[in-house]
Amino acid sequence: RGVMLADGKARFSIKGQPIYHFVGTSIFSEYTVVHVGCLAKVNPEAPPDKICVVSCGIST
């Protein structure tokens, strides 16, 4: 449905109209809202090119 499961609402809007999620993620968004249960702390010294591959592979 393009909304957050917790409350059934969209988190972003433009000109008063909701922007919906696709497959439960905001994959083309500059910002996103993520449930705390879906977060993972990443070592700030980890190489970004490796972390991006891991995050994409896990979420898809």
N, CA, C and O atoms as a Tripos MOL2 file, in Angstrom:
@<TRIPOS>MOLECULE
protein
  240   239    60     0     0
PROTEIN
NO_CHARGES

@<TRIPOS>ATOM
      1 N           0.8240   -1.2040    0.0000 N.3       1 ARG1
      2 CA          0.0000    0.0000    0.0000 C.3       1 ARG1
      3 C           0.8600    1.2570    0.0000 C.2       1 ARG1
      4 O           0.3340    2.3570   -0.1690 O.2       1 ARG1
      5 N           2.1700    1.1190    0.1850 N.am      2 GLY2
      6 CA          3.0370    2.2820    0.1390 C.3       2 GLY2
      7 C           3.0670    3.1090    1.4040 C.2       2 GLY2
      8 O           3.4520    4.2770    1.3710 O.2       2 GLY2
      9 N           2.6660    2.5190    2.5260 N.am      3 VAL3
     10 CA          2.6470    3.2440    3.7970 C.3       3 VAL3
     11 C           3.4200    2.4590    4.8500 C.2       3 VAL3
     12 O           3.7650    1.2960    4.6380 O.2       3 VAL3
     13 N           3.6880    3.0960    5.9800 N.am      4 MET4
     14 CA          4.3720    2.4270    7.0860 C.3       4 MET4
     15 C           3.4050    1.4550    7.7510 C.2       4 MET4
     16 O           2.2360    1.7780    7.9590 O.2       4 MET4
     17 N           3.8910    0.2780    8.0790 N.am      5 LEU5
     18 CA          3.0340   -0.7390    8.6770 C.3       5 LEU5
     19 C           2.5620   -0.3640   10.0740 C.2       5 LEU5
     20 O           1.4670   -0.7490   10.4840 O.2       5 LEU5
     21 N           3.3810    0.3850   10.8080 N.am      6 ALA6
     22 CA          3.0420    0.7160   12.1920 C.3       6 ALA6
     23 C           1.7360    1.4950   12.3130 C.2       6 ALA6
     24 O           0.9440    1.2440   13.2220 O.2       6 ALA6
     25 N           1.5090    2.4420   11.3980 N.am      7 ASP7
     26 CA          0.2950    3.2560   11.5240 C.3       7 ASP7
     27 C          -0.4490    3.4820   10.2080 C.2       7 ASP7
     28 O          -1.4510    4.1970   10.1830 O.2       7 ASP7
     29 N           0.0240    2.8870    9.1230 N.am      8 GLY8
     30 CA         -0.6780    3.0050    7.8520 C.3       8 GLY8
     31 C          -0.5930    4.3690    7.1910 C.2       8 GLY8
     32 O          -1.4350    4.7050    6.3580 O.2       8 GLY8
     33 N           0.4210    5.1660    7.5530 N.am      9 LYS9
     34 CA          0.5600    6.5090    6.9920 C.3       9 LYS9
     35 C           1.8610    6.6460    6.2090 C.2       9 LYS9
     36 O           2.8400    5.9520    6.4820 O.2       9 LYS9
     37 N           1.8550    7.5530    5.2290 N.am     10 ALA10
     38 CA          3.0700    7.8950    4.4940 C.3      10 ALA10
     39 C           3.8830    8.8670    5.3510 C.2      10 ALA10
     40 O           3.3100    9.6140    6.1440 O.2      10 ALA10
     41 N           5.1920    8.8660    5.2020 N.am     11 ARG11
     42 CA          6.0460    9.7370    6.0060 C.3      11 ARG11
     43 C           6.4860   11.0050    5.2910 C.2      11 ARG11
     44 O           6.9530   11.9470    5.9320 O.2      11 ARG11
     45 N           6.3430   11.0410    3.9830 N.am     12 PHE12
     46 CA          6.7940   12.1890    3.2180 C.3      12 PHE12
     47 C           5.6610   12.7290    2.3640 C.2      12 PHE12
     48 O           4.7230   12.0090    2.0220 O.2      12 PHE12
     49 N           5.7630   14.0090    2.0240 N.am     13 SER13
     50 CA          4.7570   14.6080    1.1490 C.3      13 SER13
     51 C           5.4130   15.7040    0.3220 C.2      13 SER13
     52 O           6.4820   16.2130    0.6610 O.2      13 SER13
     53 N           4.7550   16.0460   -0.7530 N.am     14 ILE14
     54 CA          5.1850   17.1690   -1.5800 C.3      14 ILE14
     55 C           3.9300   17.9440   -1.9680 C.2      14 ILE14
     56 O           2.9820   17.3890   -2.5230 O.2      14 ILE14
     57 N           3.9490   19.2170   -1.6660 N.am     15 LYS15
     58 CA          2.7910   20.0850   -1.9250 C.3      15 LYS15
     59 C           1.5120   19.5120   -1.3270 C.2      15 LYS15
     60 O           0.4430   19.5910   -1.9320 O.2      15 LYS15
     61 N           1.6310   18.9390   -0.1420 N.am     16 GLY16
     62 CA          0.4730   18.4150    0.5700 C.3      16 GLY16
     63 C           0.0070   17.0340    0.1480 C.2      16 GLY16
     64 O          -0.9280   16.4970    0.7400 O.2      16 GLY16
     65 N           0.6360   16.4450   -0.8640 N.am     17 GLN17
     66 CA          0.2530   15.1140   -1.3390 C.3      17 GLN17
     67 C           1.2470   14.0760   -0.8200 C.2      17 GLN17
     68 O           2.4550   14.3090   -0.8610 O.2      17 GLN17
     69 N           0.7590   12.9410   -0.3350 N.am     18 PRO18
     70 CA          1.6670   11.9280    0.2090 C.3      18 PRO18
     71 C           2.5600   11.3100   -0.8630 C.2      18 PRO18
     72 O           2.1520   11.1270   -2.0100 O.2      18 PRO18
     73 N           3.7890   10.9940   -0.4580 N.am     19 ILE19
     74 CA          4.7130   10.2450   -1.3080 C.3      19 ILE19
     75 C           4.7880    8.8580   -0.6940 C.2      19 ILE19
     76 O           5.1900    8.7090    0.4600 O.2      19 ILE19
     77 N           4.4090    7.8580   -1.4450 N.am     20 TYR20
     78 CA          4.3260    6.5020   -0.9180 C.3      20 TYR20
     79 C           5.6170    5.7200   -1.1070 C.2      20 TYR20
     80 O           6.4210    6.0110   -1.9930 O.2      20 TYR20
     81 N           5.7920    4.7310   -0.2600 N.am     21 HIS21
     82 CA          6.9420    3.8290   -0.3450 C.3      21 HIS21
     83 C           6.7080    2.8040   -1.4440 C.2      21 HIS21
     84 O           5.5690    2.5390   -1.8270 O.2      21 HIS21
     85 N           7.7930    2.2300   -1.9460 N.am     22 PHE22
     86 CA          7.7190    1.1450   -2.9150 C.3      22 PHE22
     87 C           8.3070   -0.0930   -2.2640 C.2      22 PHE22
     88 O           9.4680   -0.0790   -1.8580 O.2      22 PHE22
     89 N           7.5450   -1.1470   -2.1570 N.am     23 VAL23
     90 CA          7.9630   -2.4100   -1.5390 C.3      23 VAL23
     91 C           8.4960   -2.1630   -0.1200 C.2      23 VAL23
     92 O           9.4450   -2.8190    0.3100 O.2      23 VAL23
     93 N           7.8910   -1.2260    0.5950 N.am     24 GLY24
     94 CA          8.2580   -0.9670    1.9820 C.3      24 GLY24
     95 C           9.5450   -0.1960    2.1790 C.2      24 GLY24
     96 O          10.0210   -0.0770    3.3090 O.2      24 GLY24
     97 N          10.1280    0.3360    1.1000 N.am     25 THR25
     98 CA         11.3650    1.1090    1.2330 C.3      25 THR25
     99 C          11.2640    2.4010    0.4410 C.2      25 THR25
    100 O          10.4630    2.5180   -0.4860 O.2      25 THR25
    101 N          12.0830    3.3630    0.8180 N.am     26 SER26
    102 CA         12.1630    4.6240    0.0680 C.3      26 SER26
    103 C          13.4540    4.6040   -0.7380 C.2      26 SER26
    104 O          14.3720    5.3790   -0.4650 O.2      26 SER26
    105 N          13.5270    3.7340   -1.7140 N.am     27 ILE27
    106 CA         14.7900    3.4910   -2.3960 C.3      27 ILE27
    107 C          15.2660    4.6440   -3.2580 C.2      27 ILE27
    108 O          16.4590    4.7320   -3.5500 O.2      27 ILE27
    109 N          14.3810    5.5250   -3.6720 N.am     28 PHE28
    110 CA         14.7980    6.6630   -4.4820 C.3      28 PHE28
    111 C          14.6660    7.9650   -3.6970 C.2      28 PHE28
    112 O          14.4680    9.0280   -4.2840 O.2      28 PHE28
    113 N          14.7740    7.8830   -2.3960 N.am     29 SER29
    114 CA         14.6010    9.0370   -1.5320 C.3      29 SER29
    115 C          15.9390    9.4960   -0.9660 C.2      29 SER29
    116 O          16.8090    8.6810   -0.6580 O.2      29 SER29
    117 N          16.0910   10.8070   -0.8340 N.am     30 GLU30
    118 CA         17.2960   11.3410   -0.2120 C.3      30 GLU30
    119 C          17.2590   11.0990    1.2970 C.2      30 GLU30
    120 O          18.3050   10.9540    1.9300 O.2      30 GLU30
    121 N          16.0710   11.0570    1.8650 N.am     31 TYR31
    122 CA         15.8760   10.7980    3.2850 C.3      31 TYR31
    123 C          14.8990    9.6480    3.4270 C.2      31 TYR31
    124 O          14.1370    9.3590    2.5040 O.2      31 TYR31
    125 N          14.9150    8.9970    4.5620 N.am     32 THR32
    126 CA         13.9580    7.9230    4.7880 C.3      32 THR32
    127 C          13.6530    7.7870    6.2710 C.2      32 THR32
    128 O          14.4070    8.2650    7.1190 O.2      32 THR32
    129 N          12.5610    7.1420    6.5700 N.am     33 VAL33
    130 CA         12.1800    6.8170    7.9380 C.3      33 VAL33
    131 C          12.2340    5.3050    8.0360 C.2      33 VAL33
    132 O          11.6110    4.5990    7.2420 O.2      33 VAL33
    133 N          12.9820    4.8090    9.0150 N.am     34 VAL34
    134 CA         13.1830    3.3740    9.1620 C.3      34 VAL34
    135 C          12.7870    2.9550   10.5670 C.2      34 VAL34
    136 O          13.1430    3.6220   11.5390 O.2      34 VAL34
    137 N          12.0600    1.8670   10.6830 N.am     35 HIS35
    138 CA         11.7070    1.3250   11.9890 C.3      35 HIS35
    139 C          12.9870    0.9120   12.7100 C.2      35 HIS35
    140 O          13.9030    0.3740   12.0890 O.2      35 HIS35
    141 N          13.0520    1.1560   13.9960 N.am     36 VAL36
    142 CA         14.2510    0.8630   14.7810 C.3      36 VAL36
    143 C          14.6700   -0.6070   14.6630 C.2      36 VAL36
    144 O          15.8560   -0.9200   14.7710 O.2      36 VAL36
    145 N          13.7300   -1.4920   14.4460 N.am     37 GLY37
    146 CA         14.0520   -2.9080   14.3060 C.3      37 GLY37
    147 C          14.7680   -3.2460   13.0110 C.2      37 GLY37
    148 O          15.2830   -4.3520   12.8500 O.2      37 GLY37
    149 N          14.8020   -2.2960   12.0900 N.am     38 CYS38
    150 CA         15.4560   -2.5190   10.7910 C.3      38 CYS38
    151 C          16.7940   -1.8030   10.6700 C.2      38 CYS38
    152 O          17.3970   -1.7950    9.5970 O.2      38 CYS38
    153 N          17.2580   -1.2080   11.7460 N.am     39 LEU39
    154 CA         18.5150   -0.4590   11.7150 C.3      39 LEU39
    155 C          19.6990   -1.3320   12.0820 C.2      39 LEU39
    156 O          19.5630   -2.3030   12.8260 O.2      39 LEU39
    157 N          20.8490   -0.9830   11.5600 N.am     40 ALA40
    158 CA         22.1010   -1.6480   11.9200 C.3      40 ALA40
    159 C          23.1830   -0.5860   12.0510 C.2      40 ALA40
    160 O          23.3620    0.2400   11.1560 O.2      40 ALA40
    161 N          23.9030   -0.6080   13.1660 N.am     41 LYS41
    162 CA         24.9880    0.3390   13.3700 C.3      41 LYS41
    163 C          26.1800   -0.1020   12.5290 C.2      41 LYS41
    164 O          26.5530   -1.2750   12.5270 O.2      41 LYS41
    165 N          26.7720    0.8490   11.8160 N.am     42 VAL42
    166 CA         27.9040    0.5640   10.9390 C.3      42 VAL42
    167 C          29.1350    1.2880   11.4660 C.2      42 VAL42
    168 O          29.0640    2.4540   11.8540 O.2      42 VAL42
    169 N          30.2500    0.5920   11.4750 N.am     43 ASN43
    170 CA         31.5180    1.1860   11.8960 C.3      43 ASN43
    171 C          31.8350    2.3550   10.9660 C.2      43 ASN43
    172 O          31.8630    2.1710    9.7490 O.2      43 ASN43
    173 N          32.0750    3.5550   11.5060 N.am     44 PRO44
    174 CA         32.3470    4.7130   10.6500 C.3      44 PRO44
    175 C          33.6130    4.5530    9.8090 C.2      44 PRO44
    176 O          33.7960    5.2780    8.8310 O.2      44 PRO44
    177 N          34.4770    3.6260   10.1710 N.am     45 GLU45
    178 CA         35.6970    3.3940    9.3970 C.3      45 GLU45
    179 C          35.4910    2.3700    8.2740 C.2      45 GLU45
    180 O          36.4070    2.1300    7.4870 O.2      45 GLU45
    181 N          34.3140    1.7710    8.1930 N.am     46 ALA46
    182 CA         34.0330    0.7840    7.1430 C.3      46 ALA46
    183 C          33.9980    1.4860    5.7840 C.2      46 ALA46
    184 O          33.4800    2.5980    5.6790 O.2      46 ALA46
    185 N          34.5440    0.8470    4.7420 N.am     47 PRO47
    186 CA         34.5530    1.4720    3.4160 C.3      47 PRO47
    187 C          33.1330    1.5540    2.8250 C.2      47 PRO47
    188 O          32.4570    0.5330    2.7050 O.2      47 PRO47
    189 N          32.6790    2.7620    2.4560 N.am     48 PRO48
    190 CA         31.3130    2.9410    1.9430 C.3      48 PRO48
    191 C          30.9730    2.0520    0.7470 C.2      48 PRO48
    192 O          29.8340    1.5980    0.6290 O.2      48 PRO48
    193 N          31.9330    1.7940   -0.1380 N.am     49 ASP49
    194 CA         31.6270    0.9760   -1.3150 C.3      49 ASP49
    195 C          31.2850   -0.4570   -0.9370 C.2      49 ASP49
    196 O          30.5230   -1.1160   -1.6440 O.2      49 ASP49
    197 N          31.8380   -0.9500    0.1690 N.am     50 LYS50
    198 CA         31.5260   -2.3080    0.6280 C.3      50 LYS50
    199 C          30.2090   -2.3350    1.3950 C.2      50 LYS50
    200 O          29.4260   -3.2730    1.2440 O.2      50 LYS50
    201 N          29.9600   -1.3340    2.2010 N.am     51 ILE51
    202 CA         28.7300   -1.2650    2.9870 C.3      51 ILE51
    203 C          27.5140   -1.1340    2.0720 C.2      51 ILE51
    204 O          26.4820   -1.7530    2.3300 O.2      51 ILE51
    205 N          27.6180   -0.3440    1.0160 N.am     52 CYS52
    206 CA         26.4980   -0.1740    0.0780 C.3      52 CYS52
    207 C          26.1150   -1.4920   -0.5700 C.2      52 CYS52
    208 O          24.9290   -1.7840   -0.7180 O.2      52 CYS52
    209 N          27.0960   -2.2910   -0.9580 N.am     53 VAL53
    210 CA         26.8170   -3.5830   -1.5840 C.3      53 VAL53
    211 C          26.1160   -4.5030   -0.5960 C.2      53 VAL53
    212 O          25.1550   -5.1840   -0.9560 O.2      53 VAL53
    213 N          26.5870   -4.5280    0.6380 N.am     54 VAL54
    214 CA         25.9740   -5.3790    1.6620 C.3      54 VAL54
    215 C          24.5350   -4.9440    1.9160 C.2      54 VAL54
    216 O          23.6390   -5.7870    1.9610 O.2      54 VAL54
    217 N          24.3000   -3.6530    2.0810 N.am     55 SER55
    218 CA         22.9430   -3.1910    2.3850 C.3      55 SER55
    219 C          21.9920   -3.4500    1.2290 C.2      55 SER55
    220 O          20.8340   -3.8010    1.4570 O.2      55 SER55
    221 N          22.4380   -3.2900    0.0280 N.am     56 CYS56
    222 CA         21.5740   -3.5500   -1.1240 C.3      56 CYS56
    223 C          21.2810   -5.0450   -1.2500 C.2      56 CYS56
    224 O          20.1440   -5.4380   -1.5120 O.2      56 CYS56
    225 N          22.2890   -5.8600   -1.0670 N.am     57 GLY57
    226 CA         22.1030   -7.3040   -1.1860 C.3      57 GLY57
    227 C          21.1880   -7.8830   -0.1280 C.2      57 GLY57
    228 O          20.4470   -8.8290   -0.3950 O.2      57 GLY57
    229 N          21.2300   -7.3350    1.0510 N.am     58 ILE58
    230 CA         20.3940   -7.8460    2.1390 C.3      58 ILE58
    231 C          18.9490   -7.3920    1.9600 C.2      58 ILE58
    232 O          18.0250   -8.1890    2.1210 O.2      58 ILE58
    233 N          18.7490   -6.1290    1.6310 N.am     59 SER59
    234 CA         17.3740   -5.6150    1.5400 C.3      59 SER59
    235 C          16.6230   -6.1410    0.3250 C.2      59 SER59
    236 O          15.3930   -6.1890    0.3420 O.2      59 SER59
    237 N          17.3210   -6.5290   -0.7120 N.am     60 THR60
    238 CA         16.6340   -7.0340   -1.8970 C.3      60 THR60
    239 C          16.7490   -8.5310   -1.9770 C.2      60 THR60
    240 O          16.2300   -9.1410   -2.9120 O.2      60 THR60
@<TRIPOS>BOND
     1     1     2 1
     2     2     3 1
     3     3     4 2
     4     3     5 am
     5     5     6 1
     6     6     7 1
     7     7     8 2
     8     7     9 am
     9     9    10 1
    10    10    11 1
    11    11    12 2
    12    11    13 am
    13    13    14 1
    14    14    15 1
    15    15    16 2
    16    15    17 am
    17    17    18 1
    18    18    19 1
    19    19    20 2
    20    19    21 am
    21    21    22 1
    22    22    23 1
    23    23    24 2
    24    23    25 am
    25    25    26 1
    26    26    27 1
    27    27    28 2
    28    27    29 am
    29    29    30 1
    30    30    31 1
    31    31    32 2
    32    31    33 am
    33    33    34 1
    34    34    35 1
    35    35    36 2
    36    35    37 am
    37    37    38 1
    38    38    39 1
    39    39    40 2
    40    39    41 am
    41    41    42 1
    42    42    43 1
    43    43    44 2
    44    43    45 am
    45    45    46 1
    46    46    47 1
    47    47    48 2
    48    47    49 am
    49    49    50 1
    50    50    51 1
    51    51    52 2
    52    51    53 am
    53    53    54 1
    54    54    55 1
    55    55    56 2
    56    55    57 am
    57    57    58 1
    58    58    59 1
    59    59    60 2
    60    59    61 am
    61    61    62 1
    62    62    63 1
    63    63    64 2
    64    63    65 am
    65    65    66 1
    66    66    67 1
    67    67    68 2
    68    67    69 am
    69    69    70 1
    70    70    71 1
    71    71    72 2
    72    71    73 am
    73    73    74 1
    74    74    75 1
    75    75    76 2
    76    75    77 am
    77    77    78 1
    78    78    79 1
    79    79    80 2
    80    79    81 am
    81    81    82 1
    82    82    83 1
    83    83    84 2
    84    83    85 am
    85    85    86 1
    86    86    87 1
    87    87    88 2
    88    87    89 am
    89    89    90 1
    90    90    91 1
    91    91    92 2
    92    91    93 am
    93    93    94 1
    94    94    95 1
    95    95    96 2
    96    95    97 am
    97    97    98 1
    98    98    99 1
    99    99   100 2
   100    99   101 am
   101   101   102 1
   102   102   103 1
   103   103   104 2
   104   103   105 am
   105   105   106 1
   106   106   107 1
   107   107   108 2
   108   107   109 am
   109   109   110 1
   110   110   111 1
   111   111   112 2
   112   111   113 am
   113   113   114 1
   114   114   115 1
   115   115   116 2
   116   115   117 am
   117   117   118 1
   118   118   119 1
   119   119   120 2
   120   119   121 am
   121   121   122 1
   122   122   123 1
   123   123   124 2
   124   123   125 am
   125   125   126 1
   126   126   127 1
   127   127   128 2
   128   127   129 am
   129   129   130 1
   130   130   131 1
   131   131   132 2
   132   131   133 am
   133   133   134 1
   134   134   135 1
   135   135   136 2
   136   135   137 am
   137   137   138 1
   138   138   139 1
   139   139   140 2
   140   139   141 am
   141   141   142 1
   142   142   143 1
   143   143   144 2
   144   143   145 am
   145   145   146 1
   146   146   147 1
   147   147   148 2
   148   147   149 am
   149   149   150 1
   150   150   151 1
   151   151   152 2
   152   151   153 am
   153   153   154 1
   154   154   155 1
   155   155   156 2
   156   155   157 am
   157   157   158 1
   158   158   159 1
   159   159   160 2
   160   159   161 am
   161   161   162 1
   162   162   163 1
   163   163   164 2
   164   163   165 am
   165   165   166 1
   166   166   167 1
   167   167   168 2
   168   167   169 am
   169   169   170 1
   170   170   171 1
   171   171   172 2
   172   171   173 am
   173   173   174 1
   174   174   175 1
   175   175   176 2
   176   175   177 am
   177   177   178 1
   178   178   179 1
   179   179   180 2
   180   179   181 am
   181   181   182 1
   182   182   183 1
   183   183   184 2
   184   183   185 am
   185   185   186 1
   186   186   187 1
   187   187   188 2
   188   187   189 am
   189   189   190 1
   190   190   191 1
   191   191   192 2
   192   191   193 am
   193   193   194 1
   194   194   195 1
   195   195   196 2
   196   195   197 am
   197   197   198 1
   198   198   199 1
   199   199   200 2
   200   199   201 am
   201   201   202 1
   202   202   203 1
   203   203   204 2
   204   203   205 am
   205   205   206 1
   206   206   207 1
   207   207   208 2
   208   207   209 am
   209   209   210 1
   210   210   211 1
   211   211   212 2
   212   211   213 am
   213   213   214 1
   214   214   215 1
   215   215   216 2
   216   215   217 am
   217   217   218 1
   218   218   219 1
   219   219   220 2
   220   219   221 am
   221   221   222 1
   222   222   223 1
   223   223   224 2
   224   223   225 am
   225   225   226 1
   226   226   227 1
   227   227   228 2
   228   227   229 am
   229   229   230 1
   230   230   231 1
   231   231   232 2
   232   231   233 am
   233   233   234 1
   234   234   235 1
   235   235   236 2
   236   235   237 am
   237   237   238 1
   238   238   239 1
   239   239   240 2
@<TRIPOS>SUBSTRUCTURE
     1 ARG1         2 RESIDUE 1 A ARG
     2 GLY2         6 RESIDUE 1 A GLY
     3 VAL3        10 RESIDUE 1 A VAL
     4 MET4        14 RESIDUE 1 A MET
     5 LEU5        18 RESIDUE 1 A LEU
     6 ALA6        22 RESIDUE 1 A ALA
     7 ASP7        26 RESIDUE 1 A ASP
     8 GLY8        30 RESIDUE 1 A GLY
     9 LYS9        34 RESIDUE 1 A LYS
    10 ALA10       38 RESIDUE 1 A ALA
    11 ARG11       42 RESIDUE 1 A ARG
    12 PHE12       46 RESIDUE 1 A PHE
    13 SER13       50 RESIDUE 1 A SER
    14 ILE14       54 RESIDUE 1 A ILE
    15 LYS15       58 RESIDUE 1 A LYS
    16 GLY16       62 RESIDUE 1 A GLY
    17 GLN17       66 RESIDUE 1 A GLN
    18 PRO18       70 RESIDUE 1 A PRO
    19 ILE19       74 RESIDUE 1 A ILE
    20 TYR20       78 RESIDUE 1 A TYR
    21 HIS21       82 RESIDUE 1 A HIS
    22 PHE22       86 RESIDUE 1 A PHE
    23 VAL23       90 RESIDUE 1 A VAL
    24 GLY24       94 RESIDUE 1 A GLY
    25 THR25       98 RESIDUE 1 A THR
    26 SER26      102 RESIDUE 1 A SER
    27 ILE27      106 RESIDUE 1 A ILE
    28 PHE28      110 RESIDUE 1 A PHE
    29 SER29      114 RESIDUE 1 A SER
    30 GLU30      118 RESIDUE 1 A GLU
    31 TYR31      122 RESIDUE 1 A TYR
    32 THR32      126 RESIDUE 1 A THR
    33 VAL33      130 RESIDUE 1 A VAL
    34 VAL34      134 RESIDUE 1 A VAL
    35 HIS35      138 RESIDUE 1 A HIS
    36 VAL36      142 RESIDUE 1 A VAL
    37 GLY37      146 RESIDUE 1 A GLY
    38 CYS38      150 RESIDUE 1 A CYS
    39 LEU39      154 RESIDUE 1 A LEU
    40 ALA40      158 RESIDUE 1 A ALA
    41 LYS41      162 RESIDUE 1 A LYS
    42 VAL42      166 RESIDUE 1 A VAL
    43 ASN43      170 RESIDUE 1 A ASN
    44 PRO44      174 RESIDUE 1 A PRO
    45 GLU45      178 RESIDUE 1 A GLU
    46 ALA46      182 RESIDUE 1 A ALA
    47 PRO47      186 RESIDUE 1 A PRO
    48 PRO48      190 RESIDUE 1 A PRO
    49 ASP49      194 RESIDUE 1 A ASP
    50 LYS50      198 RESIDUE 1 A LYS
    51 ILE51      202 RESIDUE 1 A ILE
    52 CYS52      206 RESIDUE 1 A CYS
    53 VAL53      210 RESIDUE 1 A VAL
    54 VAL54      214 RESIDUE 1 A VAL
    55 SER55      218 RESIDUE 1 A SER
    56 CYS56      222 RESIDUE 1 A CYS
    57 GLY57      226 RESIDUE 1 A GLY
    58 ILE58      230 RESIDUE 1 A ILE
    59 SER59      234 RESIDUE 1 A SER
    60 THR60      238 RESIDUE 1 A THR
